[in-house]
């Protein structure tokens, strides 16, 4: 299964509630606001309805059967056993059909596709419950790292970052005694600084800072400054 998302509940009871809410609301946002087709939305709903069945009716009945099976084994070994119990699969609710394996992985992928769509808003994320509290209050600025590697003419700096629930980031850099300058505004998840050295053949220290960018406006505080040394 794909990596568990921070916003996805850990308890099965909460997962059942989450999928019910998501299945009821995802079509409206996906089709009417984000430009997805009705078939895209129907597939997303089908995955969540199937997960609801598996985690709810099916798992509950299976656990009850497991208890009766345990009782039968004990009776068969040490007492008087009756008829071997048989597990009867619960009926599917209306509007629910079996789906191929990987339902939750596809759900996570579709949520990310919606978040990457131009019309996505934090309000949608809150209503669909795909924004974790830790992604807002706990992260006032983007998280990023610096990885120096060899480029065509000199070293470059790869900057992978986490934008959490935001549309994008603004990246600024400062070299030597110069001022901060914006080198990128991007909605991707990484950026590579491929600028040539200020003085050819001379290593330089570059400082970087990031802040969020949403709907054409930079917002939030700047991140802590990180430094990297770039050589020829």
C-alpha positions as a Markdown table, in Angstrom:
| # | Residue | x | y | z |
|---|---|---|---|---|
| 1 | Unk | 0.0 | 0.0 | 0.0 |
| 2 | Unk | 1.2 | 3.5 | -0.7 |
| 3 | Unk | 2.5 | 5.6 | 2.2 |
| 4 | Unk | -0.2 | 6.5 | 4.7 |
| 5 | Unk | -1.2 | 10.2 | 4.5 |
| 6 | Unk | -1.0 | 12.3 | 7.6 |
| 7 | Unk | -4.6 | 13.3 | 7.2 |
| 8 | Unk | -5.9 | 9.8 | 6.9 |
| 9 | Unk | -7.3 | 8.4 | 10.2 |
| 10 | Unk | -5.4 | 5.6 | 12.0 |
| 11 | Unk | -8.4 | 4.0 | 13.7 |
| 12 | Unk | -10.7 | 1.8 | 11.5 |
| 13 | Unk | -13.9 | 3.4 | 13.0 |
| 14 | Unk | -12.6 | 6.8 | 12.0 |
| 15 | Unk | -11.6 | 5.5 | 8.5 |
| 16 | Unk | -15.1 | 4.3 | 8.0 |
| 17 | Unk | -16.4 | 7.8 | 8.8 |
| 18 | Unk | -13.8 | 9.4 | 6.6 |
| 19 | Unk | -14.7 | 7.2 | 3.6 |
| 20 | Unk | -18.4 | 7.9 | 4.0 |
| 21 | Unk | -17.8 | 11.7 | 4.0 |
| 22 | Unk | -15.4 | 11.5 | 1.1 |
| 23 | Unk | -17.7 | 9.3 | -1.1 |
| 24 | Unk | -20.6 | 11.6 | -0.5 |
| 25 | Unk | -18.8 | 14.8 | -1.4 |
| 26 | Unk | -15.9 | 14.1 | -3.8 |
| 27 | Unk | -18.0 | 14.1 | -7.0 |
| 28 | Unk | -19.3 | 17.6 | -6.4 |
| 29 | Unk | -15.8 | 19.1 | -6.0 |
| 30 | Unk | -14.0 | 16.9 | -8.7 |
| 31 | Unk | -16.6 | 17.5 | -11.4 |
| 32 | Unk | -18.0 | 20.9 | -10.7 |
| 33 | Unk | -14.9 | 22.7 | -9.6 |
| 34 | Unk | -11.8 | 20.9 | -10.5 |
| 35 | Unk | -12.5 | 19.7 | -14.1 |
| 36 | Unk | -12.5 | 16.0 | -13.6 |
| 37 | Unk | -14.8 | 13.8 | -15.6 |
| 38 | Unk | -17.9 | 12.0 | -14.2 |
| 39 | Unk | -16.1 | 8.7 | -14.8 |
| 40 | Unk | -13.1 | 9.9 | -12.7 |
| 41 | Unk | -15.4 | 10.8 | -9.8 |
| 42 | Unk | -17.4 | 7.6 | -10.1 |
| 43 | Unk | -14.2 | 5.5 | -9.9 |
| 44 | Unk | -13.1 | 7.5 | -6.8 |
| 45 | Unk | -16.6 | 7.0 | -5.2 |
| 46 | Unk | -16.6 | 3.3 | -6.0 |
| 47 | Unk | -13.2 | 2.8 | -4.3 |
| 48 | Unk | -14.4 | 4.4 | -1.1 |
| 49 | Unk | -17.7 | 2.6 | -1.1 |
| 50 | Unk | -15.9 | -0.7 | -1.4 |
| 51 | Unk | -13.5 | 0.2 | 1.4 |
| 52 | Unk | -16.5 | 1.1 | 3.5 |
| 53 | Unk | -18.0 | -2.3 | 2.9 |
| 54 | Unk | -14.7 | -4.1 | 3.6 |
| 55 | Unk | -13.9 | -2.2 | 6.8 |
| 56 | Unk | -17.5 | -2.1 | 8.0 |
| 57 | Unk | -19.9 | -4.9 | 7.3 |
| 58 | Unk | -17.4 | -7.5 | 6.0 |
| 59 | Unk | -14.8 | -7.1 | 8.7 |
| 60 | Unk | -17.4 | -6.9 | 11.5 |
| 61 | Unk | -19.0 | -10.2 | 10.3 |
| 62 | Unk | -15.6 | -11.8 | 9.9 |
| 63 | Unk | -14.5 | -11.0 | 13.4 |
| 64 | Unk | -17.8 | -12.4 | 14.8 |
| 65 | Unk | -17.2 | -15.6 | 12.7 |
| 66 | Unk | -13.6 | -15.8 | 14.0 |
| 67 | Unk | -15.0 | -16.0 | 17.6 |
| 68 | Unk | -17.4 | -18.8 | 16.6 |
| 69 | Unk | -14.6 | -20.6 | 14.8 |
| 70 | Unk | -12.4 | -20.4 | 17.9 |
| 71 | Unk | -15.2 | -21.8 | 20.0 |
| 72 | Unk | -15.7 | -24.7 | 17.5 |
| 73 | Unk | -12.0 | -25.5 | 17.6 |
| 74 | Unk | -12.0 | -25.7 | 21.4 |
| 75 | Unk | -15.1 | -27.9 | 21.4 |
| 76 | Unk | -13.6 | -30.1 | 18.7 |
| 77 | Unk | -10.4 | -30.6 | 20.6 |
| 78 | Unk | -11.7 | -30.9 | 24.2 |
| 79 | Unk | -15.5 | -31.3 | 24.1 |
| 80 | Unk | -18.4 | -32.0 | 21.8 |
| 81 | Unk | -18.2 | -30.2 | 18.5 |
| 82 | Unk | -21.3 | -29.4 | 16.4 |
| 83 | Unk | -21.5 | -28.5 | 12.7 |
| 84 | Unk | -18.4 | -26.9 | 11.3 |
| 85 | Unk | -19.2 | -23.1 | 11.1 |
| 86 | Unk | -19.2 | -21.5 | 7.6 |
| 87 | Unk | -18.6 | -17.8 | 7.0 |
| 88 | Unk | -21.4 | -16.1 | 5.1 |
| 89 | Unk | -20.3 | -13.0 | 3.3 |
| 90 | Unk | -22.6 | -10.0 | 4.1 |
| 91 | Unk | -24.7 | -8.6 | 1.2 |
| 92 | Unk | -23.3 | -5.6 | -0.6 |
| 93 | Unk | -25.2 | -2.4 | 0.1 |
| 94 | Unk | -26.9 | -0.6 | -2.8 |
| 95 | Unk | -24.4 | 1.3 | -4.9 |
| 96 | Unk | -21.4 | -0.8 | -3.8 |
| 97 | Unk | -19.5 | -3.2 | -6.0 |
| 98 | Unk | -16.2 | -5.0 | -5.6 |
| 99 | Unk | -13.2 | -3.0 | -6.9 |
| 100 | Unk | -9.7 | -4.2 | -7.9 |
| 101 | Unk | -7.0 | -4.3 | -5.2 |
| 102 | Unk | -5.3 | -1.0 | -4.4 |
| 103 | Unk | -8.4 | 1.1 | -3.5 |
| 104 | Unk | -6.7 | 3.1 | -0.8 |
| 105 | Unk | -3.7 | 3.7 | -3.0 |
| 106 | Unk | -5.9 | 5.0 | -5.7 |
| 107 | Unk | -7.8 | 7.2 | -3.2 |
| 108 | Unk | -4.6 | 8.8 | -2.1 |
| 109 | Unk | -3.5 | 9.4 | -5.7 |
| 110 | Unk | -6.8 | 10.9 | -6.7 |
| 111 | Unk | -6.8 | 13.2 | -3.6 |
| 112 | Unk | -3.3 | 14.4 | -4.7 |
| 113 | Unk | -4.6 | 15.0 | -8.3 |
| 114 | Unk | -7.3 | 17.2 | -6.9 |
| 115 | Unk | -4.9 | 19.1 | -4.8 |
| 116 | Unk | -2.7 | 19.7 | -7.9 |
| 117 | Unk | -5.7 | 21.0 | -9.9 |
| 118 | Unk | -5.9 | 24.8 | -10.5 |
| 119 | Unk | -9.3 | 25.2 | -8.8 |
| 120 | Unk | -8.3 | 23.5 | -5.5 |
| 121 | Unk | -8.9 | 25.5 | -2.3 |
| 122 | Unk | -8.1 | 24.8 | 1.3 |
| 123 | Unk | -11.9 | 24.9 | 2.0 |
| 124 | Unk | -12.4 | 21.9 | -0.2 |
| 125 | Unk | -9.6 | 20.1 | 1.6 |
| 126 | Unk | -11.2 | 20.8 | 5.0 |
| 127 | Unk | -14.6 | 19.5 | 3.8 |
| 128 | Unk | -13.1 | 16.4 | 2.3 |
| 129 | Unk | -11.0 | 16.0 | 5.4 |
| 130 | Unk | -7.7 | 15.7 | 3.5 |
| 131 | Unk | -5.9 | 18.5 | 5.4 |
| 132 | Unk | -4.3 | 17.4 | 8.6 |
| 133 | Unk | -4.0 | 19.8 | 11.5 |
| 134 | Unk | -0.3 | 19.2 | 11.5 |
| 135 | Unk | -0.1 | 20.5 | 8.0 |
| 136 | Unk | -1.4 | 23.9 | 8.9 |
| 137 | Unk | -0.7 | 25.1 | 12.4 |
| 138 | Unk | 2.5 | 23.0 | 12.8 |
| 139 | Unk | 4.1 | 24.2 | 9.6 |
| 140 | Unk | 3.9 | 28.0 | 9.1 |
| 141 | Unk | 6.6 | 27.8 | 6.5 |
| 142 | Unk | 7.7 | 25.2 | 3.9 |
| 143 | Unk | 10.2 | 22.5 | 4.9 |
| 144 | Unk | 13.1 | 22.0 | 2.5 |
| 145 | Unk | 16.6 | 20.6 | 2.1 |
| 146 | Unk | 19.6 | 21.4 | -0.1 |
| 147 | Unk | 21.5 | 18.8 | -2.2 |
| 148 | Unk | 24.6 | 19.9 | -4.1 |
| 149 | Unk | 25.4 | 18.0 | -7.3 |
| 150 | Unk | 27.5 | 18.5 | -10.4 |
| 151 | Unk | 25.9 | 20.3 | -13.3 |
| 152 | Unk | 27.1 | 21.0 | -16.8 |
| 153 | Unk | 29.4 | 24.0 | -16.0 |
| 154 | Unk | 29.5 | 24.0 | -12.2 |
| 155 | Unk | 27.7 | 22.5 | -9.2 |
| 156 | Unk | 23.9 | 23.0 | -8.9 |
| 157 | Unk | 21.7 | 23.0 | -5.8 |
| 158 | Unk | 18.6 | 20.7 | -5.8 |
| 159 | Unk | 15.9 | 22.0 | -3.4 |
| 160 | Unk | 13.2 | 19.4 | -2.6 |
| 161 | Unk | 10.5 | 20.9 | -0.4 |
| 162 | Unk | 7.2 | 20.1 | 1.3 |
| 163 | Unk | 4.5 | 22.7 | 0.6 |
| 164 | Unk | 1.9 | 20.9 | 2.7 |
| 165 | Unk | -1.6 | 22.1 | 1.8 |
| 166 | Unk | -0.4 | 25.1 | -0.2 |
| 167 | Unk | -0.4 | 25.6 | -3.9 |
| 168 | Unk | 3.3 | 26.4 | -4.3 |
| 169 | Unk | 6.3 | 28.2 | -2.9 |
| 170 | Unk | 8.5 | 31.2 | -3.5 |
| 171 | Unk | 12.2 | 30.5 | -3.4 |
| 172 | Unk | 14.7 | 33.3 | -2.7 |
| 173 | Unk | 18.5 | 33.1 | -2.6 |
| 174 | Unk | 21.3 | 35.4 | -1.5 |
| 175 | Unk | 25.0 | 35.3 | -2.6 |
| 176 | Unk | 27.9 | 37.1 | -1.0 |
| 177 | Unk | 26.9 | 40.6 | 0.1 |
| 178 | Unk | 24.1 | 40.8 | -2.4 |
| 179 | Unk | 20.4 | 41.2 | -1.6 |
| 180 | Unk | 17.8 | 38.4 | -1.5 |
| 181 | Unk | 16.4 | 37.7 | -5.0 |
| 182 | Unk | 13.5 | 35.5 | -6.1 |
| 183 | Unk | 14.8 | 32.6 | -8.2 |
| 184 | Unk | 11.6 | 30.7 | -8.5 |
| 185 | Unk | 7.9 | 30.6 | -7.9 |
| 186 | Unk | 6.8 | 27.0 | -8.4 |
| 187 | Unk | 3.9 | 24.7 | -7.8 |
| 188 | Unk | 6.2 | 21.6 | -8.2 |
| 189 | Unk | 7.7 | 19.7 | -5.3 |
| 190 | Unk | 11.3 | 20.5 | -6.1 |
| 191 | Unk | 13.5 | 23.1 | -7.8 |
| 192 | Unk | 17.1 | 23.0 | -9.0 |
| 193 | Unk | 19.2 | 26.2 | -8.9 |
| 194 | Unk | 21.4 | 26.0 | -12.0 |
| 195 | Unk | 22.8 | 29.5 | -12.0 |
| 196 | Unk | 26.4 | 30.1 | -13.0 |
| 197 | Unk | 28.9 | 31.2 | -10.4 |
| 198 | Unk | 29.1 | 34.9 | -9.8 |
| 199 | Unk | 32.9 | 34.7 | -10.4 |
| 200 | Unk | 33.8 | 31.9 | -12.8 |
| 201 | Unk | 36.0 | 29.2 | -11.1 |
| 202 | Unk | 35.4 | 30.6 | -7.6 |
| 203 | Unk | 33.3 | 28.7 | -5.1 |
| 204 | Unk | 30.5 | 30.7 | -3.4 |
| 205 | Unk | 28.1 | 30.3 | -0.5 |
| 206 | Unk | 24.4 | 30.5 | -1.4 |
| 207 | Unk | 21.7 | 31.1 | 1.2 |
| 208 | Unk | 18.1 | 30.0 | 0.6 |
| 209 | Unk | 14.7 | 30.7 | 2.2 |
| 210 | Unk | 11.1 | 29.7 | 1.2 |
| 211 | Unk | 7.6 | 30.9 | 1.9 |
| 212 | Unk | 4.2 | 29.7 | 0.6 |
| 213 | Unk | 2.5 | 30.9 | -2.5 |
| 214 | Unk | -1.3 | 30.6 | -3.2 |
| 215 | Unk | -3.4 | 32.0 | -6.0 |
| 216 | Unk | -0.7 | 34.4 | -7.1 |
| 217 | Unk | 0.1 | 35.8 | -3.7 |
| 218 | Unk | 3.2 | 34.9 | -1.5 |
| 219 | Unk | 2.1 | 34.4 | 2.1 |
| 220 | Unk | 3.2 | 33.3 | 5.5 |
| 221 | Unk | 6.6 | 33.8 | 7.2 |
| 222 | Unk | 9.9 | 32.9 | 5.5 |
| 223 | Unk | 11.5 | 29.6 | 6.5 |
| 224 | Unk | 14.7 | 29.4 | 8.3 |
| 225 | Unk | 17.7 | 30.2 | 6.1 |
| 226 | Unk | 19.8 | 27.3 | 4.9 |
| 227 | Unk | 23.3 | 27.5 | 3.2 |
| 228 | Unk | 25.1 | 25.5 | 0.6 |
| 229 | Unk | 28.6 | 25.9 | -0.9 |
| 230 | Unk | 28.7 | 25.7 | -4.7 |
| 231 | Unk | 32.0 | 24.9 | -6.4 |
| 232 | Unk | 33.1 | 24.9 | -10.1 |
